[in-house]
Every structure is written in structure tokens, then in C-alpha cells.
Amino acid sequence: MIGHVVWRGFVVVVAFFVAVAVALVVLFVLGAMWTGDELSAIAAADPAFRDFALQDPALQDPVVQRSVAMAFGAIVFIEPWSPH
């Protein structure tokens, strides 16, 4: 009887932490996508960045541009919550 209650409590705690982890991952992914889109919009209007990006043939691919923007957006979005 006691073992069953302890097991059920353990399962509830683990389920809670899994739910928190999934929610944080979704939050950070959505935030990275949003920040990457904002950075892409800002960079498109910057002539110095456009000249730099157009010199590199790999960065001319829109898929690569989006993935680089998302990666940089993730760094910018997660950095305030990282321990210093």
C-alpha cells in the first residue's frame, strides 16, 4: 500500500518535470524562430549586411538563411536566461 502511493507520487513528479521540460523547449524554439525572423527582417534592410551575405554563395540559399537566423535567434533569445 505505501509502496504504491510512493510509486504514484514518483510518477507524478516525473510527469511534471517532463511537462515542464517540453514546455520550455517549445517556448525556446518558438522564441528562436520569432527572434530569427525579426533579425532577418532587420538584416534585409541593412546594406552592409546584405553586401556581406551576398558575397558568400552559401548564404544566398533561403533555407540556409532561415536556419542561420534561427540558430542566431536561439542564442539571442536564450542568452538572458543562461547562468553567467
Buried (B, 14 or more C-beta within 10 A) or exposed (E): EEEEEEEEEEEEEEEEEEEEEEEEEEEBEEBBBEBBBBBBEEBEEEEEEEEEBEEEEEEEEEEEBBEBBBEBBBEBBBEEEEEE
